[in-house]
Amino acid sequence: MSERLLFVTGHLARPRLEAVLARMAPAFAYEIVDIGVKVAALMTEPILLNRLPRPLHATRVVLPGRCRADLDRLAQAFSTPFQRGPDELKDLPAFLGARGGPPDLSRHDLRIFAEIVDASALSLDALSERAQALRAAGADVIDLGCLPDTDFPGLEAAVRRLKAEGFAVSVDSADLEELRRGAAAGADYLLSLTEQSFEIASESRARPVLIPAVHGDLDSLKRAYAAARTRGLDPILDPILDPIHFGFADSLSRYRELRALLPEAEMMMGTGNLTELTEADSVGLTAMLLGVCSELRIANVLTVQVSPHTRRTIQEHDAARRILFAARADASLPKGYGRALLQVHDRSPFPNTADEIAAAAAEVKDGNFRIEVAADGVHVFNKGGHWIAADAFSLFDKLGVERDGAHAFYLGAELQKAEIAYRLGKRYVQDEPLDWGCAVDKPEEDRTRLAEAGHTLRRRGG
């Protein structure tokens, strides 16, 4: 049986949905059902249960992305799979593309080491709290950084505390005695060992992370690798990534050369040398570096978030490794795998044209303000008119809310948000926060229930 899709929508969105599907000219058969509500996002589970015909002549039902309903209950009631589509109709072609739905970002093959550079100065409780935050952000291994010429008397206690709390722990030090102490306390990894010092790992169960004995000397790294393997160790190799203008391009070449020389070796890249030491938004640097890791099958990264501009670098690494894994599995470019790495701009910021918004505005017969953003500016409209501007302040005198403080406050906040989206080229959705990708934590969302009334609406109702 060939696939037949049933798209459920509302009055206002139906013409847009028809146009999108017509332009797609899809290979599958489809039908559109107007469920009888004006705004598609406001259709509820009871409405769907009462108004959808039985039986459904479809292999799959696609609901609007903002519809709040329990998909499992609907599927059981109609004996047909239900699926929540994208939030914006213009994203439907990508949603119904080769993957037929949202990409699977649950998988990755990259281990993130998150370094705590001031570990020696933290109490055990503070260290534990920091480690828990890093793990929540996506870190797999907590790296205890040992500072030069700085005592770390609590190293053993720190390792034991984190291990007892279920963390994988690494110790990074140029001091061989500190590495021995960390290994004896139960560290899982020892960083910055060389061909002269890798045998410290033989005294414990820790995996050695090997670096060249002399910076840039791949021959010493190869010798260390062979010797460590002879002694039954399972080393990770790090040729060392250098900062820009201090050998960056040459260091990238070393990773490529080492992979060619030792195709079976497990490798590490210290991405913090670029993200921390370059005053640029770290998300783009991270995506590029993890792209290198994906191509060269580098399975470990060591990163750090100390500078204020890298405060979300662990989240960025976590998002990037999932996107790149999915793209590589699909033999695809890393495009169309979500917006987690698009923090400032969006690939398709304006889902509707000015003409499409004008057509929708002409159908509005009530006084509720709708706000949208297109390439020509911010649009606000209701039954009383349709206004367009590049800045929020110029719209105030058009809206007639001078005597309604709560409504004026709401519109001011929404219009300012819409202006930000317009100027940056971001998606704007009324009553929803702007999507800053992985730069901001997103609250857990119950997609089976409508959101509660906002502050200003509750104020007016009270």
Buried (B, 14 or more C-beta within 10 A) or exposed (E): EEEBBBBBBBBBBBBBBBEBBEEBEBEEEBEBBBBEBBBBBBBBBEBBBEBBEEEBEBBBBBBBBBBBBBBEBBBEBBEBBBBBBBBBBBBBBBBBEEBEBBBEBEEBBBBBBBBBBBBBEBEEEEBBEBBBEBBEBBBBBBBBBBBEEEEBEBBBEBBBBBBEEEBBBBBBBEBBEBBBBBBBBBBBBBBBBBBEBBBBBBEBEBBBBBBBBEEBBBEBBBBBBEBBEEEEBEBBBBBBBBBEEEBBEEBBEBBEEBBEEBEEBBBBBBBBBBBBBBEEBBBBBBBEBBBBBBEBBBBBBBBBBBBEBBEBBBBBBBBBBBBBBBBBEBEBEBEBBBBBBBBEEBEEBBBBEBEBBBBBBEEBEEEEBBBBBBEBBBBBBBEEEBBBBEEBEBBBEEBBBEEBEBBBBBBBBBBBBBBBBBEBBBBBBEEEEBBBBBBEEEEEEEEEEEEEEEEBBEBEEE
